[in-house]
């Protein structure tokens, strides 16, 4: 063997070393002419690797980029790599015939108790009992890390770690292998994309260890909160400074957790790291991925340029359910994010618990709002009331940093408009300027939507109507005064659920044929575990520490669905991600606890499927949905063909080469549990759109389902053939056609730009519901 090592290398190896050496020289030369470096993600056709390279990494470092420039190599949900390169180098690499796509690394943002009961979960009954509380399922959480010492992550009485688990407990600053256990079975952190892109000064910007931990430990709180919402253990005597006291628990209390830290305090989350987490989590063996992350610019990228869409396709195609947050840019239309049809996109609703507070004006008028202030109360004492925005100064009206004059606000209650800076930061500005209290005023864009926060001084958040009343009182009174009174925790609030004002709304901005969000879940005032690294406001100056915190956002709604998926996967191990999604969607509730149609927090009016998708998660029914709409990988490929993507573009998403059907499919024929009929606004008269759907019987073998169509608006008719679906021991699947006919001359679209109906199948026990959306759109 030693003699063999000194033999002359074969000609191919000469070529390999020459090529490798030449590449390094040429890349160094290019770099010297352009020092502007950025991170890019390269999708590579893995089948093109020359056989002389034993690994893809060797291929990439010899033909594409120097080894120090490569951040991540992807080989599970995605084939390719991310690297820090100059524009000139990128242009050169892009010309390589094996490179299918290139996209610049982008920064994403986080979409920032009692909810399990509100979802219909009960001890020793139903889905909790049938799934053994999710004990054999592994949930991967992509977020800011975890605080492993919290009671929510104890492993008492849990069985052994599932044998299929291949992950690790990565150590680092204040995080050792002992921080993992039979509950928190894995933890990793991904920093290379962050370090390369956190600053415009150039690559390799180290983690700021004065505020962060270079490890899976959570310095922000968001990751601890979402992980415990999905799968936190029972924690008795839980509360946030006395608010929401009781027993805290996640949706799947016995599910195992694997944490993937991809987001960093004050720095967001970079696509290259998120994609690396997808790649690793699927290889590790997770069953569910929870990702409360999305775009912050309100614009959705095409699927082939969106690493969350690409990574989640790779996960779903391997049987991993992926739950994502729908964004917090509501109540504006077209604001929902994470639109890929294989993702389960979750909006936010309220639960039947609230934290009321009251503003009592000097004229005796009482205005209702919310607050989580837990310090010394005002005890009914009235203080002078001032609105700095009365002068027209925008920064003062928003109570921005250094915008308030202490001579004007000292010893007074200050009205601050919502927007621009964090709600809790406004209170800090008021406090620094000497104010004694704050009224947080909604504007017209937020309507009556209220979010409770752990403020640093006595505060009450008011809806737009109440805020207008306060401002009118200040303008009309020579000596306006007020006091603020917090009322604690109230349970049994009606109506609930209500669609949260901030929740991202449809229609789907990429493909309106696919209704998004898919459904809503509890996302307002959710109590869950919190990091010991920061106070409940997350502000550096907040020295308070609390084991639990109350947060709102679609970030909080997403892990409810992740936990629900874990329970359903445990109860039905053979169900695909699409079947699990279907079970949730077709059993979702569209009425509130008053037995009335769900309302919209922003307007007080009835909400629509553009707001709530199929409805509000209802786990009491999802365990036994009767029928499911299943979707295969081939169905998703046909969908991508239907929206005009070519085989090479589709391969960026699917990894494998694909062939589109000769006859182009229709996007609305993806076997989705909702139906969206789009008619061209330029067409006139009576128009028909036909859908084909297939349902799989997962209930009693011998059953007959009959169709029902309801809530149709004037000018719309819906015909379903056949109107009966008969299942037997041997016949598990049945297909049907739905013809939606609209007289466009009489079609009156509401404020949302659409009208809605409902299609359902019932066998007398199960009701399998699908929303119908009918709208006119401008042709492209």
GIRADA-V496053 format. One line per field, one symbol per residue. phi: phi as a letter, one per 30 degrees, with the letter a starting at -180 (. if undefined). burial: # if it has 16 or more other C-alpha atoms within 10 Angstrom, else .. Layout:
# GIRADA-V496053
phi=???
burial=???
This chain:
# GIRADA-V496053
phi=.ddddcddddeddededdddddddddddddeddacdcbcbccccddddddddcdbdeddddcccadedddcbccbccaclacacbdedddedddddddddabbddcccbdcd.cdedddjdbdhbhdeddchhidcccccccacjacdddeecdceiddddedddcdbcdcldhbcdddcadcddaabbbbdddddbdbddkdhcdedddbbcdadddccjeddddddddbdddbdhcachjdhdlcdaddbdcddcbcbdccbeibibceddddddeedddddjdcbccbcbadcciccdeedcceddddddedddcicdbcbddjccddddhcdchcedddcccccbdcdbbbdbbccdddjdcbdbbacdbddddhidcbdcbcddedjddddddhdeiccdedcceibccccddkiceeddddddddddjdcabcccdcddchcdbbdbdddbebbdcdedddddddddddccdbdbabbbdcicbcjdbdadbddeddecddddcbddcdbddacbebbhcdadbdddbdddideddddbbdbbcbbkdeddedddddddddddddbedddeddddeedddcddcccdciceeccedcidddbedccidkcebddcddbdibbccbcedddddddddcjddeddddedcicdbbdeecddcddcedddbbbcccddddbjcbbbcccbbccdccdecbbccdbcbidddjbbbccbdcbcccbdcccbbcbcbcccbdddcdcddediabbbbcbcbcjccbccbdccbbcbddd
burial=...................#..##..#..##....###########..#......##.########..######################..##....##################.##.#....###.###################.######.....#.....#.###...#...####################...####.#....########################..####.###..##################.##############################.#.##.############################################################....#.######..##...########.....#######.##.#..###########...#########.###########.####################.###.##.##.....##########.....############################################......############################..###################...######....##########################...#######..#.#########..#.#....###############........############...#.#.###..#...###.#...####....###...#######..##...#.##########..###########....
